[in-house]
Amino acid sequence: MVVDSTDVFDIMGTMRAMRRLKPDPVPDALIAKILRAGTSAPNGANTQRWRFLVIKDQEIKKRVQVIYKRAFDEVVGPRYLNSAPPPGVTKEKYLRQHAAVEYLTDHFHEAPVWIVACLEETAPPTRMSGASIYPAVQNMLLAARALGLGATLTTRHLLYEKDSEAALGLPPGVHSYAILPIGYPMGKFGPVGRGPLSEVVYQDRWGNPYRGV
Ligand SMILES: Cc1cc2nc3c(=O)[nH]c(=O)nc-3n(C[C@H](O)[C@H](O)[C@H](O)COP(=O)(O)O)c2cc1C
């Protein structure tokens, strides 16, 4: 995997969650490029009900960070302590991930820019709703990575959705689906850790190995 390549497969293969970010400002021109990548994504019937809140205001970010940390202390932290490393990830790497998750928890508000990905909804969200915003989220993560910016897809604030959305100042009918803290990374991009395709891909019948991999 080539880390400084612009090939889309290399970008995808090295687009790790970058949780340690420098506080240095990110030019608006780059954020605009990331947002344009977001709105290039597929969305149901092309209704484009996505809305993006760019947050630089330290006070607003801090208000949400307090909720994000509460969710770590009460739910996510204990879960991490009791779970085994996922496929393709060594115990040592998993412990490093845990430390990075804790770091982001404490420094969430220090990321210079957040993009909050939202949907304007006329009916209560269903299982299909996220399908019209997460492609945009993924495009934005890939665009940030291609521009040398670090970012992480986060949804933990939704564990306390009402408090978080009040802190974000979202109007009625608008729901947030992810917060992307974005900034210049402290560390280096590198290959993502994933299990082999043979364990997750089947052919024709569930459990029947797909011979193409
Ligand atoms: C739906 C979803 C929610 C996530 N929420 C968080 C989060 O709240 N905080 C966080 O630090 N990472 C979050 N992540 C990032 C994952 O932890 C990360 O993608 C996973 O551990 C794999 O690591 P990698 O992307 O660096 O390979 C989330 C990812 C997804 C897809």
The ligand as an SDF file (V2000), in Angstrom:
LIG
                    3D

 31 33  0  0  0  0  0  0  0  0999 V2000
  -20.5840    3.9430   12.3400 C   0  0  0  0  0  0  0  0  0  0  0  0
  -19.2220    4.3050   12.8540 C   0  0  0  0  0  0  0  0  0  0  0  0
  -19.1190    5.0300   14.0270 C   0  0  0  0  0  0  0  0  0  0  0  0
  -17.8800    5.3670   14.5470 C   0  0  0  0  0  0  0  0  0  0  0  0
  -17.8220    6.1340   15.6780 N   0  0  0  0  0  0  0  0  0  0  0  0
  -16.6200    6.4410   16.1920 C   0  0  0  0  0  0  0  0  0  0  0  0
  -16.5320    7.2960   17.3260 C   0  0  0  0  0  0  0  0  0  0  0  0
  -17.5460    7.7920   17.8480 O   0  0  0  0  0  0  0  0  0  0  0  0
  -15.3160    7.5740   17.8230 N   0  0  0  0  0  0  0  0  0  0  0  0
  -14.1710    7.0840   17.2440 C   0  0  0  0  0  0  0  0  0  0  0  0
  -13.0770    7.3880   17.7520 O   0  0  0  0  0  0  0  0  0  0  0  0
  -14.2040    6.3010   16.1390 N   0  0  0  0  0  0  0  0  0  0  0  0
  -15.4020    5.9800   15.6040 C   0  0  0  0  0  0  0  0  0  0  0  0
  -15.4660    5.2300   14.4490 N   0  0  0  0  0  0  0  0  0  0  0  0
  -14.2260    4.7800   13.7840 C   0  0  0  0  0  0  0  0  0  0  0  0
  -13.9830    3.2810   13.9590 C   0  0  0  0  0  0  0  0  0  0  0  0
  -13.6670    3.0170   15.2960 O   0  0  0  0  0  0  0  0  0  0  0  0
  -12.8590    2.8620   13.0040 C   0  0  0  0  0  0  0  0  0  0  0  0
  -13.2610    3.0480   11.6850 O   0  0  0  0  0  0  0  0  0  0  0  0
  -12.5060    1.3980   13.1880 C   0  0  0  0  0  0  0  0  0  0  0  0
  -11.9770    1.1840   14.4620 O   0  0  0  0  0  0  0  0  0  0  0  0
  -11.4890    0.9400   12.1610 C   0  0  0  0  0  0  0  0  0  0  0  0
  -10.3100    1.6830   12.2920 O   0  0  0  0  0  0  0  0  0  0  0  0
   -9.6180    2.3280   11.0170 P   0  0  0  0  0  0  0  0  0  0  0  0
  -10.6880    3.0620   10.2920 O   0  0  0  0  0  0  0  0  0  0  0  0
   -8.5490    3.2340   11.5850 O   0  0  0  0  0  0  0  0  0  0  0  0
   -9.0510    1.2260   10.2210 O   0  0  0  0  0  0  0  0  0  0  0  0
  -16.6940    4.9270   13.8850 C   0  0  0  0  0  0  0  0  0  0  0  0
  -16.8000    4.2400   12.6710 C   0  0  0  0  0  0  0  0  0  0  0  0
  -18.0510    3.9490   12.1520 C   0  0  0  0  0  0  0  0  0  0  0  0
  -18.1410    3.2480   10.8200 C   0  0  0  0  0  0  0  0  0  0  0  0
  1  2  1  0
  2  3  1  0
  2 30  2  0
  3  4  2  0
  4  5  1  0
  4 28  1  0
  5  6  2  0
  6  7  1  0
  6 13  1  0
  7  8  2  0
  7  9  1  0
  9 10  1  0
 10 11  2  0
 10 12  1  0
 12 13  2  0
 13 14  1  0
 14 15  1  0
 14 28  1  0
 15 16  1  0
 16 17  1  0
 16 18  1  0
 18 19  1  0
 18 20  1  0
 20 21  1  0
 20 22  1  0
 22 23  1  0
 23 24  1  0
 24 25  2  0
 24 26  1  0
 24 27  1  0
 28 29  2  0
 29 30  1  0
 30 31  1  0
M  END
$$$$
